[in-house]
Amino acid sequence: MIARYTSQASLFGIPLIAIASGPDTTRGERFGHARGIIALGDVATGVLACGAVARGVVAVGGVSLSILSSSGGLAVGAVACGGLAFGGLAVGGLAVGVMAVGGLAVGAMAVGGLAIGIVRAVGGFSILLKHLL
């Protein structure tokens, strides 16, 4: 199914709402790319972005890149939550960050099943690197 919508309302020349789902052969897109303040699509770029690949201030998607990221797959951001999470505060199956919480947590402060930390490590099995350095 192909769905396209761009609101007439805009802010700084950027549409307030953009929706793009499915391929658009007239534009040469294999995936719908939504660009707007609020963006929903296969690939979404906006302040609030939601899609298989999402980029923005707040991003939710299979792969998300942002300040606040939430993902079922890969999340990268200042605060990241996902299967693989990389960020200042990372929460996920594999979490890497300044503060990391997850099944495998690696960071300055780490909490998890296997926690590897520099300052603090707490978990089922924990390794504190400051003792090894």
mmCIF file of the C-alpha atoms, coordinates in Angstrom:
data_MODEL
# 
_entry.id   MODEL 
# 
loop_
_atom_site.group_PDB 
_atom_site.id 
_atom_site.type_symbol 
_atom_site.label_atom_id 
_atom_site.label_alt_id 
_atom_site.label_comp_id 
_atom_site.label_asym_id 
_atom_site.label_entity_id 
_atom_site.label_seq_id 
_atom_site.pdbx_PDB_ins_code 
_atom_site.Cartn_x 
_atom_site.Cartn_y 
_atom_site.Cartn_z 
_atom_site.occupancy 
_atom_site.B_iso_or_equiv 
_atom_site.pdbx_formal_charge 
_atom_site.auth_seq_id 
_atom_site.auth_comp_id 
_atom_site.auth_asym_id 
_atom_site.auth_atom_id 
_atom_site.pdbx_PDB_model_num 
ATOM 1   C CA . MET A 1 1   ? 0.000  0.000   0.000  1.00 0.00 ? 1   MET A CA 1 
ATOM 2   C CA . ILE A 1 2   ? 1.290  3.434   -0.908 1.00 0.00 ? 2   ILE A CA 1 
ATOM 3   C CA . ALA A 1 3   ? 0.290  6.319   1.336  1.00 0.00 ? 3   ALA A CA 1 
ATOM 4   C CA . ARG A 1 4   ? 1.422  9.925   1.011  1.00 0.00 ? 4   ARG A CA 1 
ATOM 5   C CA . TYR A 1 5   ? 0.294  12.987  2.928  1.00 0.00 ? 5   TYR A CA 1 
ATOM 6   C CA . THR A 1 6   ? 1.924  16.336  3.567  1.00 0.00 ? 6   THR A CA 1 
ATOM 7   C CA . SER A 1 7   ? 0.077  18.970  5.571  1.00 0.00 ? 7   SER A CA 1 
ATOM 8   C CA . GLN A 1 8   ? -0.357 22.466  4.170  1.00 0.00 ? 8   GLN A CA 1 
ATOM 9   C CA . ALA A 1 9   ? 0.654  23.901  7.549  1.00 0.00 ? 9   ALA A CA 1 
ATOM 10  C CA . SER A 1 10  ? 4.399  24.353  7.958  1.00 0.00 ? 10  SER A CA 1 
ATOM 11  C CA . LEU A 1 11  ? 6.967  25.755  10.343 1.00 0.00 ? 11  LEU A CA 1 
ATOM 12  C CA . PHE A 1 12  ? 10.131 27.319  8.904  1.00 0.00 ? 12  PHE A CA 1 
ATOM 13  C CA . GLY A 1 13  ? 9.224  25.811  5.524  1.00 0.00 ? 13  GLY A CA 1 
ATOM 14  C CA . ILE A 1 14  ? 8.995  22.283  6.964  1.00 0.00 ? 14  ILE A CA 1 
ATOM 15  C CA . PRO A 1 15  ? 5.593  20.538  6.812  1.00 0.00 ? 15  PRO A CA 1 
ATOM 16  C CA . LEU A 1 16  ? 3.938  20.105  10.194 1.00 0.00 ? 16  LEU A CA 1 
ATOM 17  C CA . ILE A 1 17  ? 2.913  16.512  9.358  1.00 0.00 ? 17  ILE A CA 1 
ATOM 18  C CA . ALA A 1 18  ? 4.347  14.202  6.705  1.00 0.00 ? 18  ALA A CA 1 
ATOM 19  C CA . ILE A 1 19  ? 3.386  10.605  6.016  1.00 0.00 ? 19  ILE A CA 1 
ATOM 20  C CA . ALA A 1 20  ? 5.121  8.409   3.433  1.00 0.00 ? 20  ALA A CA 1 
ATOM 21  C CA . SER A 1 21  ? 4.622  4.662   3.248  1.00 0.00 ? 21  SER A CA 1 
ATOM 22  C CA . GLY A 1 22  ? 5.513  2.334   0.408  1.00 0.00 ? 22  GLY A CA 1 
ATOM 23  C CA . PRO A 1 23  ? 7.597  2.834   -2.753 1.00 0.00 ? 23  PRO A CA 1 
ATOM 24  C CA . ASP A 1 24  ? 7.095  5.854   -5.001 1.00 0.00 ? 24  ASP A CA 1 
ATOM 25  C CA . THR A 1 25  ? 8.475  5.042   -8.447 1.00 0.00 ? 25  THR A CA 1 
ATOM 26  C CA . THR A 1 26  ? 7.826  8.578   -9.737 1.00 0.00 ? 26  THR A CA 1 
ATOM 27  C CA . ARG A 1 27  ? 10.360 9.875   -7.195 1.00 0.00 ? 27  ARG A CA 1 
ATOM 28  C CA . GLY A 1 28  ? 12.654 6.863   -7.533 1.00 0.00 ? 28  GLY A CA 1 
ATOM 29  C CA . GLU A 1 29  ? 12.032 5.875   -3.883 1.00 0.00 ? 29  GLU A CA 1 
ATOM 30  C CA . ARG A 1 30  ? 12.147 2.231   -2.873 1.00 0.00 ? 30  ARG A CA 1 
ATOM 31  C CA . PHE A 1 31  ? 10.771 3.246   0.520  1.00 0.00 ? 31  PHE A CA 1 
ATOM 32  C CA . GLY A 1 32  ? 8.574  6.137   1.575  1.00 0.00 ? 32  GLY A CA 1 
ATOM 33  C CA . HIS A 1 33  ? 10.634 8.944   3.125  1.00 0.00 ? 33  HIS A CA 1 
ATOM 34  C CA . ALA A 1 34  ? 8.616  11.319  5.302  1.00 0.00 ? 34  ALA A CA 1 
ATOM 35  C CA . ARG A 1 35  ? 10.180 14.680  6.164  1.00 0.00 ? 35  ARG A CA 1 
ATOM 36  C CA . GLY A 1 36  ? 8.306  16.937  8.575  1.00 0.00 ? 36  GLY A CA 1 
ATOM 37  C CA . ILE A 1 37  ? 8.013  18.225  12.128 1.00 0.00 ? 37  ILE A CA 1 
ATOM 38  C CA . ILE A 1 38  ? 5.995  15.053  12.779 1.00 0.00 ? 38  ILE A CA 1 
ATOM 39  C CA . ALA A 1 39  ? 7.133  12.371  10.334 1.00 0.00 ? 39  ALA A CA 1 
ATOM 40  C CA . LEU A 1 40  ? 5.646  8.892   9.899  1.00 0.00 ? 40  LEU A CA 1 
ATOM 41  C CA . GLY A 1 41  ? 6.933  6.540   7.227  1.00 0.00 ? 41  GLY A CA 1 
ATOM 42  C CA . ASP A 1 42  ? 9.194  3.751   6.115  1.00 0.00 ? 42  ASP A CA 1 
ATOM 43  C CA . VAL A 1 43  ? 12.029 6.255   6.632  1.00 0.00 ? 43  VAL A CA 1 
ATOM 44  C CA . ALA A 1 44  ? 11.081 9.202   8.843  1.00 0.00 ? 44  ALA A CA 1 
ATOM 45  C CA . THR A 1 45  ? 13.031 12.399  9.502  1.00 0.00 ? 45  THR A CA 1 
ATOM 46  C CA . GLY A 1 46  ? 11.592 15.024  11.835 1.00 0.00 ? 46  GLY A CA 1 
ATOM 47  C CA . VAL A 1 47  ? 11.408 16.446  15.311 1.00 0.00 ? 47  VAL A CA 1 
ATOM 48  C CA . LEU A 1 48  ? 9.115  13.528  16.185 1.00 0.00 ? 48  LEU A CA 1 
ATOM 49  C CA . ALA A 1 49  ? 9.901  10.627  13.838 1.00 0.00 ? 49  ALA A CA 1 
ATOM 50  C CA . CYS A 1 50  ? 8.341  7.179   13.706 1.00 0.00 ? 50  CYS A CA 1 
ATOM 51  C CA . GLY A 1 51  ? 9.272  4.575   11.100 1.00 0.00 ? 51  GLY A CA 1 
ATOM 52  C CA . ALA A 1 52  ? 11.335 1.530   10.243 1.00 0.00 ? 52  ALA A CA 1 
ATOM 53  C CA . VAL A 1 53  ? 14.274 3.938   10.146 1.00 0.00 ? 53  VAL A CA 1 
ATOM 54  C CA . ALA A 1 54  ? 13.647 7.035   12.270 1.00 0.00 ? 54  ALA A CA 1 
ATOM 55  C CA . ARG A 1 55  ? 15.825 10.142  12.737 1.00 0.00 ? 55  ARG A CA 1 
ATOM 56  C CA . GLY A 1 56  ? 14.935 13.140  14.863 1.00 0.00 ? 56  GLY A CA 1 
ATOM 57  C CA . VAL A 1 57  ? 14.870 14.739  18.289 1.00 0.00 ? 57  VAL A CA 1 
ATOM 58  C CA . VAL A 1 58  ? 12.543 11.928  19.429 1.00 0.00 ? 58  VAL A CA 1 
ATOM 59  C CA . ALA A 1 59  ? 12.716 8.816   17.239 1.00 0.00 ? 59  ALA A CA 1 
ATOM 60  C CA . VAL A 1 60  ? 10.856 5.530   17.494 1.00 0.00 ? 60  VAL A CA 1 
ATOM 61  C CA . GLY A 1 61  ? 11.538 2.713   15.049 1.00 0.00 ? 61  GLY A CA 1 
ATOM 62  C CA . GLY A 1 62  ? 13.362 -0.429  14.058 1.00 0.00 ? 62  GLY A CA 1 
ATOM 63  C CA . VAL A 1 63  ? 16.519 1.657   13.738 1.00 0.00 ? 63  VAL A CA 1 
ATOM 64  C CA . SER A 1 64  ? 16.383 4.987   15.542 1.00 0.00 ? 64  SER A CA 1 
ATOM 65  C CA . LEU A 1 65  ? 18.905 7.819   15.744 1.00 0.00 ? 65  LEU A CA 1 
ATOM 66  C CA . SER A 1 66  ? 18.136 10.795  17.957 1.00 0.00 ? 66  SER A CA 1 
ATOM 67  C CA . ILE A 1 67  ? 18.444 12.547  21.286 1.00 0.00 ? 67  ILE A CA 1 
ATOM 68  C CA . LEU A 1 68  ? 15.714 10.273  22.720 1.00 0.00 ? 68  LEU A CA 1 
ATOM 69  C CA . SER A 1 69  ? 15.650 6.952   20.881 1.00 0.00 ? 69  SER A CA 1 
ATOM 70  C CA . SER A 1 70  ? 13.432 3.918   21.249 1.00 0.00 ? 70  SER A CA 1 
ATOM 71  C CA . SER A 1 71  ? 13.768 0.898   19.044 1.00 0.00 ? 71  SER A CA 1 
ATOM 72  C CA . GLY A 1 72  ? 13.017 -2.764  18.722 1.00 0.00 ? 72  GLY A CA 1 
ATOM 73  C CA . GLY A 1 73  ? 16.373 -3.111  16.986 1.00 0.00 ? 73  GLY A CA 1 
ATOM 74  C CA . LEU A 1 74  ? 19.157 -0.520  17.074 1.00 0.00 ? 74  LEU A CA 1 
ATOM 75  C CA . ALA A 1 75  ? 18.812 2.675   19.110 1.00 0.00 ? 75  ALA A CA 1 
ATOM 76  C CA . VAL A 1 76  ? 21.456 5.405   19.145 1.00 0.00 ? 76  VAL A CA 1 
ATOM 77  C CA . GLY A 1 77  ? 20.980 8.612   21.135 1.00 0.00 ? 77  GLY A CA 1 
ATOM 78  C CA . ALA A 1 78  ? 21.598 10.533  24.326 1.00 0.00 ? 78  ALA A CA 1 
ATOM 79  C CA . VAL A 1 79  ? 18.919 8.286   25.855 1.00 0.00 ? 79  VAL A CA 1 
ATOM 80  C CA . ALA A 1 80  ? 18.578 5.026   23.929 1.00 0.00 ? 80  ALA A CA 1 
ATOM 81  C CA . CYS A 1 81  ? 16.263 2.065   24.546 1.00 0.00 ? 81  CYS A CA 1 
ATOM 82  C CA . GLY A 1 82  ? 16.378 -0.935  22.222 1.00 0.00 ? 82  GLY A CA 1 
ATOM 83  C CA . GLY A 1 83  ? 17.632 -4.404  21.481 1.00 0.00 ? 83  GLY A CA 1 
ATOM 84  C CA . LEU A 1 84  ? 21.036 -2.817  20.818 1.00 0.00 ? 84  LEU A CA 1 
ATOM 85  C CA . ALA A 1 85  ? 21.281 0.522   22.613 1.00 0.00 ? 85  ALA A CA 1 
ATOM 86  C CA . PHE A 1 86  ? 24.156 3.000   22.362 1.00 0.00 ? 86  PHE A CA 1 
ATOM 87  C CA . GLY A 1 87  ? 23.991 6.316   24.211 1.00 0.00 ? 87  GLY A CA 1 
ATOM 88  C CA . GLY A 1 88  ? 24.629 8.375   27.295 1.00 0.00 ? 88  GLY A CA 1 
ATOM 89  C CA . LEU A 1 89  ? 21.929 6.367   29.072 1.00 0.00 ? 89  LEU A CA 1 
ATOM 90  C CA . ALA A 1 90  ? 21.536 3.048   27.266 1.00 0.00 ? 90  ALA A CA 1 
ATOM 91  C CA . VAL A 1 91  ? 18.926 0.424   28.129 1.00 0.00 ? 91  VAL A CA 1 
ATOM 92  C CA . GLY A 1 92  ? 18.668 -2.772  26.088 1.00 0.00 ? 92  GLY A CA 1 
ATOM 93  C CA . GLY A 1 93  ? 19.648 -6.355  25.491 1.00 0.00 ? 93  GLY A CA 1 
ATOM 94  C CA . LEU A 1 94  ? 23.131 -5.072  24.673 1.00 0.00 ? 94  LEU A CA 1 
ATOM 95  C CA . ALA A 1 95  ? 23.596 -1.639  26.216 1.00 0.00 ? 95  ALA A CA 1 
ATOM 96  C CA . VAL A 1 96  ? 26.701 0.502   25.740 1.00 0.00 ? 96  VAL A CA 1 
ATOM 97  C CA . GLY A 1 97  ? 26.863 3.963   27.277 1.00 0.00 ? 97  GLY A CA 1 
ATOM 98  C CA . VAL A 1 98  ? 27.983 6.177   30.108 1.00 0.00 ? 98  VAL A CA 1 
ATOM 99  C CA . MET A 1 99  ? 25.224 4.539   32.155 1.00 0.00 ? 99  MET A CA 1 
ATOM 100 C CA . ALA A 1 100 ? 24.245 1.146   30.745 1.00 0.00 ? 100 ALA A CA 1 
ATOM 101 C CA . VAL A 1 101 ? 21.490 -1.225  31.843 1.00 0.00 ? 101 VAL A CA 1 
ATOM 102 C CA . GLY A 1 102 ? 20.875 -4.496  30.020 1.00 0.00 ? 102 GLY A CA 1 
ATOM 103 C CA . GLY A 1 103 ? 21.518 -8.172  29.566 1.00 0.00 ? 103 GLY A CA 1 
ATOM 104 C CA . LEU A 1 104 ? 25.069 -7.226  28.601 1.00 0.00 ? 104 LEU A CA 1 
ATOM 105 C CA . ALA A 1 105 ? 25.840 -3.748  29.905 1.00 0.00 ? 105 ALA A CA 1 
ATOM 106 C CA . VAL A 1 106 ? 29.088 -1.914  29.153 1.00 0.00 ? 106 VAL A CA 1 
ATOM 107 C CA . GLY A 1 107 ? 29.767 1.588   30.454 1.00 0.00 ? 107 GLY A CA 1 
ATOM 108 C CA . ALA A 1 108 ? 31.249 3.808   33.102 1.00 0.00 ? 108 ALA A CA 1 
ATOM 109 C CA . MET A 1 109 ? 28.406 2.562   35.306 1.00 0.00 ? 109 MET A CA 1 
ATOM 110 C CA . ALA A 1 110 ? 26.879 -0.738  34.248 1.00 0.00 ? 110 ALA A CA 1 
ATOM 111 C CA . VAL A 1 111 ? 24.039 -2.878  35.580 1.00 0.00 ? 111 VAL A CA 1 
ATOM 112 C CA . GLY A 1 112 ? 23.090 -6.167  33.939 1.00 0.00 ? 112 GLY A CA 1 
ATOM 113 C CA . GLY A 1 113 ? 23.328 -9.902  33.686 1.00 0.00 ? 113 GLY A CA 1 
ATOM 114 C CA . LEU A 1 114 ? 26.915 -9.345  32.563 1.00 0.00 ? 114 LEU A CA 1 
ATOM 115 C CA . ALA A 1 115 ? 28.023 -5.867  33.635 1.00 0.00 ? 115 ALA A CA 1 
ATOM 116 C CA . ILE A 1 116 ? 31.346 -4.383  32.575 1.00 0.00 ? 116 ILE A CA 1 
ATOM 117 C CA . GLY A 1 117 ? 31.987 -1.020  34.180 1.00 0.00 ? 117 GLY A CA 1 
ATOM 118 C CA . ILE A 1 118 ? 34.778 1.469   34.763 1.00 0.00 ? 118 ILE A CA 1 
ATOM 119 C CA . VAL A 1 119 ? 33.428 3.168   37.910 1.00 0.00 ? 119 VAL A CA 1 
ATOM 120 C CA . ARG A 1 120 ? 30.709 0.710   39.003 1.00 0.00 ? 120 ARG A CA 1 
ATOM 121 C CA . ALA A 1 121 ? 29.519 -2.685  37.799 1.00 0.00 ? 121 ALA A CA 1 
ATOM 122 C CA . VAL A 1 122 ? 26.553 -4.518  39.321 1.00 0.00 ? 122 VAL A CA 1 
ATOM 123 C CA . GLY A 1 123 ? 24.995 -7.700  38.006 1.00 0.00 ? 123 GLY A CA 1 
ATOM 124 C CA . GLY A 1 124 ? 24.863 -11.456 37.869 1.00 0.00 ? 124 GLY A CA 1 
ATOM 125 C CA . PHE A 1 125 ? 28.490 -11.372 36.743 1.00 0.00 ? 125 PHE A CA 1 
ATOM 126 C CA . SER A 1 126 ? 30.275 -8.054  37.004 1.00 0.00 ? 126 SER A CA 1 
ATOM 127 C CA . ILE A 1 127 ? 33.698 -6.856  35.928 1.00 0.00 ? 127 ILE A CA 1 
ATOM 128 C CA . LEU A 1 128 ? 35.047 -3.598  37.328 1.00 0.00 ? 128 LEU A CA 1 
ATOM 129 C CA . LEU A 1 129 ? 37.731 -2.327  34.976 1.00 0.00 ? 129 LEU A CA 1 
ATOM 130 C CA . LYS A 1 130 ? 39.246 0.223   37.353 1.00 0.00 ? 130 LYS A CA 1 
ATOM 131 C CA . HIS A 1 131 ? 40.730 -2.723  39.276 1.00 0.00 ? 131 HIS A CA 1 
ATOM 132 C CA . LEU A 1 132 ? 42.262 -4.136  36.093 1.00 0.00 ? 132 LEU A CA 1 
ATOM 133 C CA . LEU A 1 133 ? 43.862 -0.896  34.872 1.00 0.00 ? 133 LEU A CA 1 
# 
